[in-house]
């Protein structure tokens, strides 16, 4: 979009594309966070701090 503004080329980004990007990033973030969270939940807090 910025490059299009600099080069004065008309650029359009649909709301659907933005929505798909936001949802995809959110799903990937949740999936990537589940495994470390499960592992951390099993640890004893005192042992984890050592």
Secondary structure by P-SEA (a helix, b strand, c coil): caaaaaaccbbbbcaaaaaaaaaaaaaaaaaaaaaaaaaaaacccccccc
